[in-house]
Amino acid sequence: MTSTTTTTDTAARTIAHGGNLHEAARRYGIAWETWIDLSTGINPHGYPVPPVPASAWRRLPEDGDGLTDCAARYYGAPDAAHVLPVAGSQAAIRALPALLPALSPRARVAIAPLTYGEYAPAFAQAGHTVVPLDVTHADLPADATHAVVVNPNNPTAALIDRDTLLRWHAQLAARGGTLIVDETFADAFADTSARSLANATDRAGLVVLRSPGKFFGLAGARCGFALAQPALLAALRERLGAWTVNGPARHAVMHAFADTAWQHAMREQLAREGARLAALLRAHGFAPRATPLFAWIDDARAAPLQDALARHAVWTRRFDAPASLRFGLPASEEEWQRFEIALSHAMATLEASR
């Protein structure tokens, strides 16, 4: 059930993710359509995509459609030459390790032990050595040549300030290395532009990954963006091949990026709902760490709590090191009420089993 990858377990394997609701429905014998899925952290109030024109289905995707320009403006990149659309940030995560300097004898890549679980296996499979990154420390490991930071971190919600990240980048650049900053969940914050390193991606050895999947609720579009110097993006483009983002997805994302009124209103709504989620968890004795899109609790009872909630058709995301749960946002007031009731029953079940 865990997506965390420890530095001693980077062998190729199946990496679990949230959103596996069909599996939960089979396991608990509860009809799929009755579940509340809190396992992904994806905005349940997704962007209302306008009708897709027929040409988006008939024609091959074209780079000249304005998507990279639109993304450069939205993310605040130096210009469109520093932006590459990819088939979800996942595509870049798998391809980038092979493109970074190997740095004799093997590159040592610093990655937090509990973070998005795809990074460590991708670097290990490319021949790099993964070492633990302590994000609470002022400096990177002295022997690290590359580093990956998910900011805010998934699942712990930890945030690293921009000045610290730029200092880490300078340390790595002096060693001939690269800092990869995954800002997948950054869009939900009102001060995203002040936190992001997108406008610094003209610097050598800096890669920023962004995605409209979480904040805009467009995960099914499988569209993401790599921001970096043009030479690295050219190598990434060559490795990934043509037509990485389909026409309907390009249509949806361009409309979402241009809709500033929706973005402003949604950030305000998510701030309220994220605070409501954190308050609910605190009311049950937890100490959550939260973003506007999800909350995370570090608790030894994570496994039985997930099970107890699942018996009420509420699906959450569990991690094992440390034992913890991540909760996304309910999609409606009815789901909020069901979740609050389910959580109260689940806590009573845990208390009775002590």
N, C-alpha and C positions, 0 to 999 in steps of 0.2 A: 503493500500500500504506500510505501514512501517514495518520494521523488528525490529525496536528498541523496547525494553521492559523496561518500567519504573518500578521503585521499588514499585509502588502502583498498578501495573496491571500485576500480575504474575499468574493470573488464567489460567487454561488450555484453549487454543484457537488455531485457525489456525494461524500459523506464516508464513507471506509472505516472499518470497525470490525473488531474481532476476532470470532471465531465463524463466519467464512465458510468452513466446512469443506467444504461441497459444492463450492465453487469450487476449493479446494486439491485435492480428490479428482479433479476433472476435469482439472486442469492437470497433475498428476503421474501420472495413470492408476492410482491406488491406490484400492481399494474404500473407500468412506466409513466403513464400520463397523470398519475395521482401524486407524483413526487414533487417536493420542493428541492431544487438543485442549488445548493450553496457551495458547491465544491470547486468552482472555477475562478471566482473573482472577476468574472466578466460582467460589465454593466448590464443589468437585466432590462434597462430601459433604452434599448439600442436605437441608434440613429434611424429615423424613418426614411429609408432609401426611396427616392422617386422611381417611377417605372423605368425599367431598363430598355433603352431603344433597341430595336431589332438589329441594327447594325453592330451592336456590341456582341451579339451572338454569331453573326455571319462573318465578320471580318477578323483577321488576326490582330492581336493587340499591337498598337503602334506607339513607339517611343515619343513621337511628336504630338501626342494628344494633350500635353500640358501637365501630366501627372507629376513629373519630377519638379517642374517649376512651382506647382501648387504645394507640393510637400516641402520644398525649400522655404517657401514663405511661411507655411504653417509652423514648421519646426525651428525656423530662425537659422538655417544653415547659411554658410557664406554665399553660396549660389547653387544653382541646379547641378553644376558639375561635381558637387560634393555629396550628391544624393543618388542612391541606386535602389529602385523598387525591387523587392524580392518576394518570393512565395512564402510570406510569413517570416518573422525574424528567425524561425527555426531553420530555414534554408541557409541563412548566413552563419548561424551557430555551427552547423555541420561543415560548412565549407571553409570558414576563416582559419581554423587551426593549421590547415595545410599551406596557407598563404603567408603566415607570419614567419619571421626569421627563425631558423632552427637554433642558431646560437650554440656553438660547440660546447660540450659534447651533446647535451640535450637541453632544450629550453625548460626552465622551471616556471610553471604557471601557477600563480597564487589565486586560489578560489576559496570562498568561504565554505566550510563544511556543510552548512545548511543553507542552500540557495536553490535556484532553478536547476533541476537535476540533469539537464542535457549537456551542460558545459564540461564537467569533468570527464565524462566518457568521450566526448568529441575530441578533447585535447589529448587524452591518453591514446586514443586510436590513431591519432596523427603522429605519435611518437614522442610527445612531450611528457614531462614529469609534473604531476599535479601536487602542489604543496598547499598546506592550509593557510588561509588568509584570516587574520583577526581584524575585523573591521573596527574594533574599538581602539586599536593601536594607532599611534600617530604616524608611523612609517610602515612601509611595506617590508616583507622579509628581505633581508640583505642579499639573499641569493636568488630572488625572483627576477626573471627576465621579462615575463609578461604577467598581466593580472586581469581578472574579470571581476567586475563589480555590478551587481544588479541593484539599481537605485530608483525607487525604494526596493528593498530586498523582498523577494518572494521565497518563503512565506512570512518572514519575521517582521516585515514592515519597517525595518531599520533604514534610516536615511543618512547619507553622508553628504556633508556640505560641499559646495562647489570648490571652495579654496583647497580643501583637503584633496579632492580628486585631481585638481590641477597640479598640486604638489606631487602626488603619486605619479601622475603622468610625466612630470619633469624627471623624477627619479628613474623611471623606466626608460624614457627616451635617452637619458645619458648612458644607459647600458645597452642601447640599441634595441630596446624592447617596445612593447605595445600595451596600452591600456584599452580594454574593451569595457564600455559602460552601457549596460542594458537598461534603458529607460522605458520599458514596456508599460509600466503602471504609472508613469510620471504625469500623463495628460490630465489626470483627475484633480490635480492640485491647482489652486488659483494662481500660485506663483511659479508655475512650471517653467516659464521662460527664464526666470532668475536662477532656478536650480539647474537647468539643463546645460550640458556641455555641447549642445548641437552647434552653437555659433563658434566653437573653438575647433571644429573638425578640419580646419585648414592646417592644423599642426601635424607634423609627422608623428606616427606612433599613437594616434588616437582614433578609435572607432566608437561611434555611438549607434546603438540599435534602437529603433522606435517601431511602434506598431499601433494601428488603429483598432486592433482587435478588442482590447480591454475597455478603454474609455468610451469609444464609439459603439461598442457592442457588435463589432463586425468580424468576429473571430472566424466565421464561416467563409469570409472572403479570401482568407489565406493571403493576406497582403501585409508586407512589412517594408522597412526601409533601413538600409545601411548608410551611415553618414561617415565619410572619411576623405582623405586626399584622393584626387582623381586616379592616380596610378594604382592604388590598392583597389579601388572600385572597378577599374578596368580588368584587373586580374580576377576579381570576384565575378564580374559579369561573364568573362570567358569560361570560368569554371562552371557556372550555373547554366549557361546556354541561353538560347533565345526564349522569348515569350514567357517569362517567369510569372507574370501576373496577368490573369485573364481579363478580357474586356469588361464583363459585367462588374468585376471587382474594382477595376480602375474607375468606372463610372460612379460607383457607390462612394468610393473613397474621396474622389475629387469633390463631389457634392458635400460630403461631410466636412472636409477641410475648409470649404468656403463658407459654411454656415456658422458664422461667429455668434449669432444670436442664440442658436441652439446650444453651442458650446458653453456660453456664459450661464445660461439657465440650468444646464445639466450639471455644471460644476457646483452651483449653489445647491441643487437638489441632492447631489451625492454627498456633499459636506454634511447636510442634515441627516441623511440616512446612515452615513458612516458613523456619525456621533450617536445616533439612536442604537445602532448595533453594539458599539462599544459600551454604552450605558447599560444595555440589557445584559451583556456579559458580566459587567461589574456588579450588577444587582444580584447575580448568582454567585458572587464570591471570586470571580476570576479577575486577573490583571491583564487585560488585553493590550496588545500593541496594534495600532490600526492605521490604515490609509482610508481614503473615502470609498474605496471599492471592497475592502476586506479587512477582517480582524483576525489576529492570531493569538492563541493562548498556549502557554507552555505549562502542561499539567500532566502528571503521572497517570491520570485517569482518562487520557485521551482515547484509548482503544475502547473501553467500555462505554464512554460517553458517545462516541461515534455510533457504536452498536445500538445503544438505547435510542438515540435520535432516529436511526435508520428504521427502527421498528415502528416509528411514527411517520415514516415516509419523508424524512428530512435527511438529505445526503450532504456530508461535509468532507473535507479533505484532511486526511490524517498523515502525520509524519512520525517517524520512530526514533530519531536521534537529534534532539530530545523528543520524548513523547509529547505531541502537541497536535492541535487542530487549527485549521483555517476555515473561517466562515465568510462566505460572500453575502451579498444583499438579497433579501426576498424581493420578488418582482411586483408585489401588489400588497395592499393593506390586508387582504384576506390571507396572503402568505405570511405576512408579519404576525397576524394573530395566531395562525396555525403553528408557526415556529415558536412563538412565546409559550404556547400551551405545551408543545412537544418538549421544549427545553425544561419547563417546570416538571413535567412527568419524568423526563430523563434524569434530572437531578435527584428527584425523590427515589427513583430506582437505584441510583448509585448510593444514596444515603442508606437505603434499606439493606444493601448488600454488604455494608461495612461490618 
